[in-house]
Every structure is written in C-alpha cells, then in structure tokens.
Amino acid sequence: SAVISQKPSRDICQRGTSLTIQCQVDSQVTMMFWYRQQPGQSLTLIATANQGSEATYESGFVIDKFPISRPNLTFSTLTVSNMSPEDSSIYLCSAARPESSYNEQFFGPGTRLTVL
Amino acid sequence: EDQVTQSPEALRLQEGESSSLNCSYTVSGLRGLFWYRQDPGKGPEFLFTLYSAGEEKEKERLKATLTKKESFLHITAPKPEDSATYLCAVQGYSSASKIIFGSGTRLSIRP
C-alpha cells in the first residue's frame, strides 16, 4: 500500500482567504483523488486529479472554488478559495495504482480546516 | 444512481460480543465493494475488497461477505481496539474510478 502524507494537518483560517493543501505519495500512482468529510458524515468526492491534464470535478464542485494541481505522479495540491464557514471540514487525499484497477484507494491522514 | 446505505448508524457491544454491520447497495454493475476502518482524526484505512456475490474475506476478527444486494462485516469476539467507524463503499462499472461511500457505522466496544 502507498504511504500518503498531507500538509497542513490542520488550520484555522479567516473568511475570504484561501488555503492550499499538499498531498505527497511515497511512490508513483496514476490516480489521485480529493474528498471532503464534514463533521459526523461520510466522504464526498470533490475531484480526480489527473497528471498532465485538468482535474475532473464532481457535481457541486467547481474549479474556481477548488483549483487542483497535479504536477507529477507523486504530488497534488487542493486549494480552497475564498473560504466561508461552510468550508469547515476535513479534506482527504487518496491514491490508487493501475494494477489495482483503481479499486483500492489509500488515504492520507486528512487536513482539518476551520473557517471563522 | 449508485447508492450505499449502512446500518446501524451506531453500535455498542461488550467485549467478546459478536455482531454484524450491514451495507446495502444499489449499483449498475458492481466493479468492487470496499470496507474501510476510520479512527477519529485519521484517514480511512483499507480493509477488504469484494468483487462478486458469494465472496468472503477475513482479517483477524473481521470477516466480510457479499451478496447481490448487500455486504456484511462480521466481527467475532471484538476487543476495545476494534472501536472505530467502519465505512462501506462501492464502485460501479459505469462510474469509472469513482467510489461512493456510505455514511458509516460507529462501533464502540466496551471492556
């Protein structure tokens, strides 16, 4: 399984500002994903981060609000832009390798974001 | 639309008291069903993948089974360290790589 790290682990931000979350994988992976987990709830997929092309966003999530970069096969960033208190959540990065047919995703520890 | 429903929402057991968690799913062509464990403040930890009805997987005190409509996570003689939220997720052939997660079952084991 891949080892995934995220930075920062937590942050408290002011309304209207932006935060960039970094996700680093210890080996090359084809697919990387970004999820949001609101308190007491399950995971909701924000987007799939594609290496060498634009991210694929799920319904309800837009690039202007959640821009994503994927410069190589081991790294991705998610920016939460123009934040409001409704963006307070845990943001999780995950990764999968092609030999797993994208089935088995391994997750980072998450970034706990609080917006005041 | 692919859908996953988990029950119960929360379950409290005495140490050693076996039980089962349920995951009902609706998907157009099941590519895989997954079980994850999530501890407070951490990301989900992968446990099992099941691909077809009748399949079973085991790991320590956990055993996952799959039918055409649901999956069960059986926990035998649980210990306090098994306390966590257990998440079920499905991937359908029509959804490419997307995985749909259920809301989870919060399991608490009392010593």
Interface residues (C-beta under 8 A of the other chain):
Chain A: S1 I4 M31 F33 Q41 S42 L43 T44 L45 T48 E58 L92 S94 A96 S101 Y102 N103 E104 Q105 F106 F107 G108 P109 G110 R112
Chain B: R31 G32 F34 Y36 G41 K42 G43 P44 E45 F46 T49 L87 Q91 A96 S97 K98 I99 F101 G102 S103 G104
